[in-house]
Structures are given as structure tokens and as C-alpha cells.
Amino acid sequence: MADKLDPMAVSPAECARLLGISRPKVYDLINQGGFPSFKLGSRTLISVDGLREWISRQTQAEVNV
């Protein structure tokens, strides 16, 4: 039986769902730079590991303010 793999990247819509924000806000974050997104052909994807690291950096930035 094959092991189920966790996704390595998600769509902007799935990212929005995971973060509890709107899809347009995800695209705003993508366009700001520093957000863990990349293009694969015509698709924009967000790295799941990169997203975790980005969230951690955002949380640390809030703590250090």
C-alpha cells in the first residue's frame, strides 16, 4: 500500500483557505515579494514548507516590534 504524500505546494486558493484570508489577499502577498510562491508553467504555487517559514518570520516580526 502506498503512503500518502503531503502536498509540497498549494494553489493560491488553497493557501487562502489555510490562512483564512481572501484569494486576492494571497495575490497581494505574492506581489509584495518575500512570499514563498513560484511559477510552474502558467500556474502560481505556494511552497508549503516556505509558507510555514514565512508565517514563523511574520510571527517573530510581531514579537520583536
C-alpha positions as a printed NumPy array, in Angstrom:
array([[  0.   ,   0.   ,   0.   ],
       [  1.403,   3.375,  -0.993],
       [  1.984,   6.037,   1.633],
       [  0.024,   9.228,   1.155],
       [  2.259,  12.21 ,   0.439],
       [  1.512,  15.589,   1.951],
       [  1.409,  18.356,  -0.654],
       [  4.665,  20.198,  -1.201],
       [  2.909,  23.167,  -2.803],
       [ -0.627,  24.518,  -2.882],
       [ -2.646,  26.807,  -5.115],
       [ -3.4  ,  30.4  ,  -4.121],
       [ -6.997,  29.333,  -3.382],
       [ -5.831,  26.568,  -1.032],
       [ -3.31 ,  28.934,   0.563],
       [ -6.122,  31.428,   1.186],
       [ -8.192,  28.693,   2.81 ],
       [ -5.293,  27.569,   5.005],
       [ -4.541,  31.121,   6.154],
       [ -8.182,  32.167,   6.475],
       [ -7.757,  35.105,   4.097],
       [ -9.14 ,  36.012,   0.683],
       [ -7.58 ,  34.834,  -2.567],
       [ -6.966,  38.442,  -3.701],
       [ -5.01 ,  38.999,  -0.456],
       [ -2.834,  35.972,  -1.298],
       [ -2.047,  37.563,  -4.678],
       [ -1.199,  40.826,  -2.877],
       [  1.284,  38.888,  -0.719],
       [  2.736,  37.16 ,  -3.788],
       [  3.295,  40.517,  -5.481],
       [  4.983,  42.057,  -2.407],
       [  7.935,  39.694,  -2.626],
       [  9.363,  37.501,   0.1  ],
       [  6.305,  35.258,  -0.081],
       [  7.171,  31.62 ,  -0.93 ],
       [  5.474,  31.441,  -4.312],
       [  6.753,  30.225,  -7.651],
       [  5.524,  29.659, -11.192],
       [  5.206,  26.209, -12.702],
       [  4.228,  26.808, -16.288],
       [  1.27 ,  29.155, -16.1  ],
       [  0.323,  28.123, -12.544],
       [  1.308,  30.006,  -9.421],
       [  2.   ,  27.74 ,  -6.464],
       [  2.979,  28.354,  -2.856],
       [  5.55 ,  26.147,  -1.147],
       [  4.062,  24.572,   1.988],
       [  7.427,  24.487,   3.802],
       [  8.136,  28.035,   2.657],
       [  4.706,  29.124,   3.886],
       [  5.43 ,  27.684,   7.339],
       [  8.759,  29.565,   7.431],
       [  7.091,  32.782,   6.205],
       [  4.444,  32.518,   8.942],
       [  7.179,  31.965,  11.518],
       [  9.047,  35.07 ,  10.315],
       [  5.83 ,  37.125,  10.446],
       [  5.172,  35.928,  13.987],
       [  8.728,  36.755,  15.065],
       [  8.475,  40.211,  13.495],
       [  5.307,  40.885,  15.543],
       [  7.029,  39.743,  18.752],
       [ 10.056,  41.98 ,  18.087],
       [  8.012,  45.141,  17.487]])
